[in-house]
Amino acid sequence: MDKDFFNEFEKLCDIVQRNIDKCPWVKSINLNIMINEASSEIKEIEEALNKNDLDNLEEEIGDLIYDAFLILKIAERDYNISSHKAIKRVVSKISNRKPWLFWNKKISREEASKIWQERKKAEKKSGENID
């Protein structure tokens, strides 16, 4: 990922926050409404994929990314969750369950699945809450 990607990502984060702060529609909606919006975007992604409409696929994936960030910020607003903590947790979870991403060797799909399942099972068994 290049600098332009991160610049656009930063702009997206700014737009989402401005929506939370200034948009009357966003101020009036709740998490359930946004979940329905995101579900609708997933259906539109499936439709674009089935039609092999790559331009629309790209657009709909962007819409889903926007909705995911809006869900995060609405949950922060309405349920006092920490968006920073949510992102930190997923980074920790994926890093733990996919350690081969940081190895200098290739592994098979079967090995990857086995490691994922073992790590996930160990987390559940220990009651680990990745923060």
Secondary structure, DSSP 8 states (H G I E B T S, - for coil): --HHHHHHHHHHHHHHHHHHHH-HHHHH--HHHHHHHHHHHHHHHHHHHHTT-HHHHHHHHHHHHHHHHHHHHHHHHHH---HHHHHHHHHHHHHHH-GGGGSSS---HHHHHHHHHHHHHHHHHHT----
